[in-house]
Amino acid sequence: MTSELLERTAVRSATAVFTGIGVTAPNGLGTQAWWEATVAGESGIRPVSRFDASGYPATLAGEVPGFEAEEHIPSRLLPQTDHMTRLALTAAKEALEDSGADPAEMPQYSAGAVTAASAGGFEFGQRELQALWSKGGQYVSAYQSYAWFYAVNTGQISIRHGLRGPSGVLVTEQAGGLDAVAQARRQLRKGSKLIVTGGVDGAVCPWGWTAQLAGGRMSSVADPARAFLPFDSEASGYVAGEGGAILVLEDAEAARERGARIYGQLSGYAATFDPGPGREGEPGLRRAAELALAEAGLSTGDVDVVFADASGVPELDRQEEAALTALFGPRGVPVTAPKTMTGRLSAGGASLDLAAALLSIRDAVIPPTVNVTSPVAADALDLVTEARRGPVRTALVLARGTGGFNAAAVVTAAN
């Protein structure tokens, strides 16, 4: 066997496991607070407080509660960072501490960072552009040169924790949280030992709000309990939020050698695209799920729960329901959408669902989909509306990003 073939074989056989979780979410700051609230069905969707949204059609958001940046971020970083980067740094620190890994004790280039983003530091950018327009260029912070950039979270996490190995950023909106983790796995298969990955996102500011409203999919309902209702007859769009999850993904052999606690394994992943504008064809979500399960060597009968993309846009909900029914049959698998408690977190949403899937495996519980009282597809979807106890060994996580991106990931209990 040639050396090239040996290398390709080694790359394919590498196993990636999750050893650390860090969360900043609208219904809980920190993994434990968020998970307890999620299992209990406690929502973090409330009237916007980060700016005056009273003049906008959408007035609700999922905002991370009780976050005081000075309590989590070194003072030297505060002038450099947007709010969403501060959330990301907080989650990354928790994830690394949770993993028990110390990058300083690892070979110099063996640990890296790959995150997802949708737009970068919108709030920071808005503030500096306002300074430019109202006062002049001399009042614009030099940090604007990178604080707005969509790769900034990867860079700041890498610098703070001395991660000198592979780095990157994926920009596929909501699908990004899965795509980033898959890219992290590729780096492990190329020889890295640990990658900090996932996504934390958010643009709860006038500039970000205007951009999202322009998409025409935000809910204008003012009641937090009725604004974001995926798969419900009253669905009217989504509520935007901030936050997400940062995860530590490690080479399984390296993790076991250091005695790490393992939450679960990334057993399968796939990404597809929807047909282009004006082209006929089935959306790509079902195909992504099929490919992810095939890579994992599993059948639909092996899946214990699906964490749905759960758009809240009726047409997109119907498409997802059709994909799930085609895969599993009517009511063939429990389906849940804990993002009904947080809103859609752009690039942070899917990685938060991954964290929920891993903790579902650990704690043998499926978290609920809240507020959905009139499901339009009750005969097709087994929608989990109250926490459901029972063994969970395999979870399928689905995500769709604006622009036709689809991603699916299969996480399983550690072997």
N, C-alpha and C positions, 0 to 999 in steps of 0.2 A: 504494500500500500504506500503511495507517495506521501511525502510530508504534507502536501497541500490537502490531500484527501483526509489524512489524519486530523489536520487542523479543523477542517469543516465538520468532521464527525464529532470532535470534542466540543465545537461550538454548539452543535445541535443537542448534545446530551447534557449540557449544563442546566442546572435547576436553580430557579430563583425563588427565594422565600422572603416573607415579610417579618421583620423583627422589631420594628418600631412604628408607632403611630402618634402623630401630633395633630391636634384639631383646634381651629378657631371657627366657630359656627354661630349662627344667629340664635340657636337655642342652647348654647353652652360654650364657655371659654375653657378649653382644655378637654382632653379625651373623656375623662370620667364624667364631668358635668354634662357634656354633650350626650354621651351614651345613655346616661340615666334619664335625661330629659327625652331622648328619642324613644327609648323603650316605653316610657310613660305616656308618650303621645303629646308632649308639651311643645307648642309652637313658638317660634321666635319671630313670627311675622307681625309687624306693628306699624303704626304711622311713622313715616320718615322723620328722623331727628337730626341727621347730619347736615341738612340744609332745609330751607323753607320750600316744601313741595306743594303748598296749598294752591299754587297757580298752575299746576301740571295735571294732566288727566289721571296719572297714576300717583297715588299718595302713600302707598305702603311699600315696605321693604323688609328684608331680613338683615338686620344689623347685629354685629357681634356685641353682646352685652358686657358692660363692666370692663371694657378694654381701655386701660390707661397706658399709653405707649411708654411713659417714663418708668413704669414698673417692670417692663419687659425688654426694653431696647437700650443699649448703651447710649449715653448722652451725645457722644460724637456722631452717632448715626442718625439722630433725629432730624438735623437739618438736611440730610441727604435723601431721605426716604419718603415715599408716598405711604398713605395709610395701609394700602393692601400689601406693600412690602413689609411693613412692620408686623402685620398679621402673619405673613409668610415666615418671617424670621422667628416669631414666637412659636409657631407650629413646628418649624424645623428643629429648634432647640429641644422642644418636648419630645419629638420623635427620636432624636439621637440619644437623649437621656433615657428614654424608654427602651431603646435597643441595647443599651449597655456598651455600645461600641465607642471607642475613642479613636478618631481618625489620626490623632497625633502619634498613636502607637502602631499605626499601620504603615506598610511600605509607602513611600512618598506619593506615588501616582496611582495608588490602587483604589482610592475613593473619590467619587465625583458627585455631580448634581445634574439632574435633568428635570425641569419643571414645565408646566403648561401655563399659558397666559392667553388672554383674549385681546387685550389692548394696552397693557402696561399701566403706568401710574397716571391715570386720568385726572385725579383730583390735584396732584402736584402740578401737572401740566396746565390745568385750567388756572390755577393760582398764578403761575409764572407768566402765562399769556396775558392775564388781566393786568399784571404789573407792567408788562411791555406796552400794552395799549394805553394804559392810564398814566404811567409815569415815565416810561422810556427804558431803553435797553440796559442802562446801568443799574436798574433795579431788579433785573432778572438773575436769579441764582445760577451760579456756575453748575450746580448739581442738576439743573434741568437737562443738561446734555445727556444724562443717562437715567435720571429718576423716572422719566416717562416711558423708557424703553421696555418693550415686552420681555426682554431677556434679563431684566434687572433683578428679579427674584433669584434666578439661578446664580447670578454674579454675587449678590450680597450674601446668600447662604454659603457659597463656596469660600468667600473671603473670611467670613466670620468663623467658619469651622475648619479652615485649612484644607479644603477639598481640592486637591491639585490634579485629580484625574479627569476623565472625560466629563464634558459638560454640554448642555444644550437646552433648547426650549422648543416646545411644540405649540403651534398656534392653530387650533382647530375648534375653538370655542368650547362648547360643553363636552365634546368628545376628547378634548385635550387631556383631561385627567387620566384617561385610559391610555391614550397614545404616548404620553410621557413615561408612564410606567413600563410600557412595552419597549420604548427606546432605552430605558434604564436596563431592562433585561438583556437587550442586545449588547450593551456595554459589559455586562457580567459575562456574557458568552464569549466576549472578546478578551477576557482576562481580568477585568476589574473585580474587586472583592465586595464593594459596597457602593451603592448609589442612593443618594437622598433624592426623592422623586415625589411626584404628585402635583397638586396645584392649589393655590390660594389666590382668589381673584376678587374683584369688586370695583365698582365705579359709582358709588352712591353720592353723586354730586351733580350739579346742573348739566355740565357738559356730558357726563356719562348718561344721565337720564334722557337727555335730548336724543342722543345716539340710539338708545334702546327704544324709545318711543317711536322713532322713525321706522323701526322694523315692523310696527303695526301689530305686535303680538303680546304687548303688556296688558294686563288686566287693569281696568279702571274702576273696579268694584272697591268701595271704601271699607267694607266689613272684612277684617282680617280672617274671619272664619269662613268667608264665602268667596274670597278673591282668587285663590289658586286651587282649582278642583279638577285635576286630571282624571279622565275617564268618567266624569260626572255629567249629567244632563245639563247642568248649569255652568259648565266650563266656559271661561271667557278670556283665557290667556294666562300668562304667568306673572308671578311676582318676582322681581329681581332681588338678589341678595348679595352679601359679601361673605368671604371666608372660604373654607375648604379644609383639605387635609394634606399633610406632608407625611410620607411614608419612608421607612428605611427598607430597601430591597437589597438582599445579600445573596451571594453565592451560598448554596445550601451547605456545601462541605465546609466552607470557611466559617459559617455561622455555627455549625455543630462543633467544630473544633474549639471554638471559644466558649461553648456552653450556652449559647444564646437561646432565649425563649422564642419560639417560632409561632406566629399567629396562623400562618397558612402559606400556601404555595400558589404562585401564578402559573397555572397549568395550561392555559390557552388564551389566545388573543387573536383578533383579526380586525381589520379596518376595511371599509368599502365606501364607495361614493354613490350617491343617488344619480339617476339619469340627469343629464344637463338640461337647462331650460329649453323647452320646446321639443324635448325628446320623450318618447313613450318608454315605458318600462316600469317594473316594480321597484319601489325604493329599496335601498341596499341593506336595511337593518336586519332582515331575516337572514340574508346571506352572510353577514358579519357574524351573527350568532352561530350559524351552522359551521362556519370555518373555525371559529374559536373552539367549539365543542370537538370538532374533528382533530384539531391540534392537541387538545387535551386527551384524546382517545376515549371520549365519553359519548354517551347517547343522551337524548332528551330525558329518558327515564332516570338518569343518574342525578338530574338537577333537583335540588331541594327547594330553591327559591330563585326568583328573578327579581333583581332590582331594576325597575323600569326607568326609561328615560323620562316618561311622564311629562310631556310638554305642557299640558293644560290648554293647548290650542286644539279645538275639536277635530279638525282634519288630521292633524299629526297624531292625535290620540287614536283615531280610527286606524291609521296606518300601522301604529305599533300594536294595537289589538289584533289586527289581521295577521301581522307577522308572528305574534305569539300563538295565535290559534293555529296557524299553519304549522308551526313547529311542534307544539305540545298537544294540540287538540283542545276542544272546549273545556275550560276549567281544569286543564291538565297539569298545572303547576301553580303553587302559591306565587302571587305577584305583589310586590310592595313598592311604595314610593315615599320613603321618609323625607324626601325633599319637599313634601307638602308642609313640613314644619320649618323649612329654612328659606324657601324660594329657590329659584334657579341661580346658581352661583357661578355661571359662566365656566371658566376653566377649572374652578374649584369643585364643581358639583360631582363629577364622576369619581374623583379621588375620595371625596367624602362618602360616596356610596361604596367604594371599595373598603374603606375603613369600617363601614357598617356591616358589610358582608363578612369581613374577618372577625368582627366581634360577635356576629350572629353564630358563626362557627364555634367560637370560644364558649359562648354562654348558652348555646342551644335555644335561641329565641329569634323570631322574625319580628322586626319592629313594624309598627303600623303605618298605614296611609291614613292621615287624619282628614276630617271634615267632608270626605266624600260620602254622601248619604243617598244619592240617587244615581248609582252607576248605570251608564247606558249599555254596558255589555256584561251585565251580571250573569248571563247564560254562557258567556265566552271566557271571562276572566275570573279567576279565584282571587279577588282582590283582598288583601289582608288589611282589615280596618281596625283590628285590635291586636295587640301583641300576641303572637302565637308561639307557644312553647313546644319544643320537640327537637330532636337531633337535626343538625344542619352540617353536612359534610361537603356539599358542593353548591356554590352560588354562581349565577350568571348575572353579570352587570352590563347593562346596555346604556349607550349614550349617543346622542345625535347633536352635531354642531351646526349652527347656521351656515348655510352654503352647501349643504349636501353631505357633510361628514357623518359617517357612522362608525362606531367602535363597539366591540364586545370583548369582555374579559371573563375568564373562568377562574375562580379561586376555589381551592380545595383544602381540606384539612391536611396538615403536614403528615407525611408518611412516617 
